[in-house]
Amino acid sequence: MPKNKSHKGLLKRVRITKSGKIKFQRAFGRHLRSHKSGQTIRSYRLPTYASDADAGRLRELLQLKVRSRRSDGAAGKASPTVAKAGPAAAKPSKAAKE
C-alpha cells in the first residue's frame, strides 16, 4: 500500500496553527511596493488564513487534519440546555431555613 506523503512545496509556504487552521503570507507584498499605498502594504503584514473552499483542497495535499477559517469547536455540537428558574429558586426562602 502506498504511503501518504504531504506536499513538500506547500509545507514550506504555510503554517498549521494549533487550532488546525492554515496560515500563510499574502501575495504581492515583497517587491514593487513603491506604487502601493501604505495601507495596502500594512494589510499584507496581517495574518491570512485559508478560506473554506481552499481548506478542503489543502487538506488533501497536506495529509493532515485542518480546519476551515470559519469553523469552530462548537459548530456540530448541541449545547446543553439550562432550565431557567426565577429569583425565588436561586435563593432559599426564610421559611425553609426555620
Helices and strands as residue ranges (DSSP letters): H 8-11, E 14-16, E 22-24, H 38-45, E 48-49, H 52-62, H 87-90, H 94-97
